[in-house]
Amino acid sequence: MKKSKLETAETRRRIVEIAAAEFRTNGIQSTGVADVMAAAGLSHGGFYRHFGSKEHLVAEACEAAIAEIIGALDAAAGKGVGENEFRTLVDTYMSTSHRDSPARGCPLASMGSELARADESTRAAASRGFDDFVDMLANRIRHSEEETSRSKAVFALSAMIGALTISRIISDPEASASLLEDVRQHVAAI
């Protein structure tokens, strides 16, 4: 029986959501199409009804994962503008719970080195996501000059992504948490 367009779109959305979590947890190279489809409860053969290639899926999954983390942080901070919202964003991002939950966390931190080597469309999706993330942060930095706020947001996000990545590498939980706290304090002071 043929699926409706609505069912097909829902299946595709579910595949992208699962792929985003799998890629963030296990890495792009370590996660095969068969792994994603099995996690979605679908056959490997059905993949090509939805996507032209794994790279196509990676680009969509990256875009969806960045939108997810921005949405979650935006909701945590509230819809206002200002210093308190910026601090809440930083505190939430730089938390041990974010460190310990890569499947729902920032894909720029969990897949960054692989994204740098990805195809052009995936890098473009990651670049757009980075810009969207920067814009969200810049809107909450207390400086009135747009150029200054954006520059500080670029620095803040870069420091946060780097610190989260390194905190996942460090094997000592206390040293890892200490790194997050040190960077959190510096970034929150912007």
Backbone torsions as a table, in degrees:
resi	resn	phi	psi	omega
1	MET	NA	134.1	-178.6
2	LYS	-77.5	138.1	179.0
3	LYS	-80.1	151.4	175.7
4	SER	-73.8	163.9	178.2
5	LYS	-60.9	-35.9	179.3
6	LEU	-66.0	-43.8	177.8
7	GLU	-64.8	-40.0	178.8
8	THR	-63.8	-43.4	178.6
9	ALA	-64.3	-39.6	178.7
10	GLU	-66.4	-40.4	177.7
11	THR	-62.9	-44.6	178.8
12	ARG	-61.2	-45.5	179.0
13	ARG	-58.9	-42.8	179.7
14	ARG	-64.9	-41.0	177.8
15	ILE	-61.8	-44.8	179.8
16	VAL	-62.5	-44.8	-179.9
17	GLU	-61.5	-45.3	179.5
18	ILE	-66.9	-42.4	178.9
19	ALA	-61.4	-41.2	179.5
20	ALA	-59.2	-43.7	178.9
21	ALA	-67.9	-43.0	-179.6
22	GLU	-65.0	-44.3	179.7
23	PHE	-64.1	-40.0	179.6
24	ARG	-68.8	-33.5	-178.0
25	THR	-80.3	-46.5	-170.6
26	ASN	-109.6	-10.8	-176.0
27	GLY	94.9	156.1	-178.4
28	ILE	-68.8	-48.9	-176.4
29	GLN	-67.4	-32.0	-177.9
30	SER	-83.7	-7.0	-178.9
31	THR	-110.4	115.1	179.3
32	GLY	-90.6	164.8	176.3
33	VAL	-58.1	-41.5	179.5
34	ALA	-61.0	-37.3	178.0
35	ASP	-62.9	-45.8	-179.1
36	VAL	-63.7	-47.5	-177.4
37	MET	-65.2	-38.9	177.4
38	ALA	-63.7	-42.3	178.3
39	ALA	-63.6	-27.8	178.1
40	ALA	-86.5	-3.6	-179.3
41	GLY	75.1	27.2	-177.2
42	LEU	-122.5	164.1	178.3
43	SER	-82.4	152.8	178.8
44	HIS	-60.0	-37.0	-178.6
45	GLY	-62.4	-28.2	-179.5
46	GLY	-73.0	-13.1	-177.7
47	PHE	-56.0	-45.3	-172.8
48	TYR	-75.2	-5.5	170.1
49	ARG	-75.4	-20.4	-175.9
50	HIS	-109.4	-31.1	-173.6
51	PHE	-137.8	146.8	178.8
52	GLY	-78.9	-25.1	-177.4
53	SER	-164.1	168.1	174.8
54	LYS	-62.6	-37.9	-179.9
55	GLU	-59.9	-38.4	177.5
56	HIS	-62.1	-44.4	177.4
57	LEU	-64.0	-42.4	-179.6
58	VAL	-59.9	-44.1	179.7
59	ALA	-61.5	-45.7	179.5
60	GLU	-67.3	-39.2	179.6
61	ALA	-66.2	-39.4	177.2
62	CYS	-62.1	-48.0	179.4
63	GLU	-59.8	-44.2	-179.9
64	ALA	-66.7	-39.6	-179.0
65	ALA	-67.1	-39.1	177.8
66	ILE	-67.0	-43.1	177.6
67	ALA	-61.2	-37.3	179.4
68	GLU	-64.4	-47.6	-177.8
69	ILE	-68.9	-37.9	176.7
70	ILE	-63.1	-44.1	178.6
71	GLY	-61.5	-43.0	-179.8
72	ALA	-65.4	-43.7	179.3
73	LEU	-68.2	-40.1	178.0
74	ASP	-59.9	-44.0	179.0
75	ALA	-65.9	-39.2	179.6
76	ALA	-64.6	-37.0	-177.3
77	ALA	-83.0	-19.6	-174.7
78	GLY	89.8	173.4	-175.2
79	LYS	-92.6	1.1	-178.9
80	GLY	-76.7	-177.8	178.9
81	VAL	-125.7	139.2	175.0
82	GLY	140.4	-178.6	-173.4
83	GLU	-59.8	-44.5	-178.0
84	ASN	-63.2	-39.3	178.7
85	GLU	-66.6	-40.2	178.2
86	PHE	-62.3	-45.9	178.9
87	ARG	-60.6	-41.0	179.1
88	THR	-63.4	-41.9	177.2
89	LEU	-59.8	-48.1	-179.1
90	VAL	-63.0	-47.3	-179.9
91	ASP	-58.9	-41.8	-178.6
92	THR	-68.6	-45.3	-179.1
93	TYR	-65.0	-42.6	-173.8
94	MET	-88.7	26.1	-177.7
95	SER	-91.8	156.6	175.7
96	THR	-67.8	-27.8	177.5
97	SER	-67.2	-36.6	175.1
98	HIS	-67.1	-44.1	178.2
99	ARG	-55.8	-41.5	-173.6
100	ASP	-86.5	2.0	-177.7
101	SER	-127.9	63.2	-176.5
102	PRO	-62.9	-28.4	-177.8
103	ALA	-61.6	-27.2	179.1
104	ARG	-116.4	10.1	-175.6
105	GLY	-96.4	-166.0	-175.7
106	CYS	-70.9	119.8	179.3
107	PRO	-70.2	-22.5	178.3
108	LEU	-68.1	-31.1	176.7
109	ALA	-81.7	-41.5	-175.1
110	SER	-82.0	-25.1	-176.9
111	MET	-123.7	9.9	-171.5
112	GLY	-51.7	-49.7	-177.4
113	SER	-66.8	-32.1	176.8
114	GLU	-75.3	-36.5	177.9
115	LEU	-63.2	-34.1	179.1
116	ALA	-63.7	-24.7	-178.4
117	ARG	-104.6	5.6	-176.4
118	ALA	-77.1	173.5	178.5
119	ASP	-67.6	169.5	-174.2
120	GLU	-60.1	-41.1	-177.6
121	SER	-68.7	-34.1	177.9
122	THR	-70.6	-43.8	177.3
123	ARG	-62.5	-36.5	177.8
124	ALA	-65.4	-41.5	178.1
125	ALA	-63.9	-43.0	178.5
126	ALA	-65.1	-39.4	178.3
127	SER	-63.4	-44.8	177.3
128	ARG	-61.8	-41.3	178.7
129	GLY	-63.8	-41.5	177.1
130	PHE	-60.3	-45.4	179.1
131	ASP	-61.5	-42.1	178.0
132	ASP	-62.5	-41.0	179.1
133	PHE	-63.4	-46.3	178.7
134	VAL	-59.6	-44.8	179.7
135	ASP	-59.4	-42.6	179.6
136	MET	-61.8	-43.6	178.5
137	LEU	-66.8	-45.0	-177.9
138	ALA	-59.6	-35.4	178.8
139	ASN	-66.2	-15.3	-178.1
140	ARG	-111.5	2.9	177.0
141	ILE	-85.0	139.6	-168.9
142	ARG	-71.0	-3.1	-179.3
143	HIS	-82.8	141.2	-176.7
144	SER	-82.5	-24.5	-179.0
145	GLU	-78.5	122.4	-176.3
146	GLU	-58.6	-43.0	-178.0
147	GLU	-63.0	-42.6	178.8
148	THR	-65.7	-44.5	179.6
149	SER	-61.8	-42.3	-179.1
150	ARG	-65.8	-43.5	179.0
151	SER	-60.3	-44.4	178.9
152	LYS	-66.7	-35.5	178.8
153	ALA	-67.7	-39.2	176.7
154	VAL	-60.9	-46.2	178.3
155	PHE	-61.9	-47.9	-177.7
156	ALA	-59.2	-49.1	-177.9
157	LEU	-64.7	-41.1	178.6
158	SER	-61.8	-43.1	178.2
159	ALA	-65.1	-41.0	-178.9
160	MET	-65.8	-44.3	179.1
161	ILE	-62.5	-46.1	179.4
162	GLY	-61.9	-44.8	-179.1
163	ALA	-65.5	-41.8	179.0
164	LEU	-63.4	-41.9	178.7
165	THR	-61.2	-50.0	-179.0
166	ILE	-65.2	-36.5	179.6
167	SER	-62.7	-27.9	177.5
168	ARG	-79.3	-21.0	178.6
169	ILE	-82.1	-39.7	-176.8
170	ILE	-63.8	126.4	-175.3
171	SER	-81.9	-23.5	179.0
172	ASP	-81.9	114.7	-177.2
173	PRO	-58.1	-36.9	180.0
174	GLU	-68.8	-42.6	178.5
175	ALA	-66.1	-37.5	178.3
176	SER	-64.0	-46.5	178.9
177	ALA	-65.4	-37.2	178.8
178	SER	-64.0	-41.4	176.7
179	LEU	-59.8	-47.8	179.0
180	LEU	-58.0	-44.0	-178.4
181	GLU	-65.9	-43.4	178.7
182	ASP	-58.7	-49.5	-178.7
183	VAL	-69.2	-38.0	177.6
184	ARG	-55.6	-46.5	-178.6
185	GLN	-62.6	-43.1	-179.6
186	HIS	-66.7	-43.8	-178.6
187	VAL	-69.1	-41.3	-179.0
188	ALA	-63.6	-22.6	-179.4
189	ALA	-80.1	-3.8	-178.7
190	ILE	-62.2	NA	NA
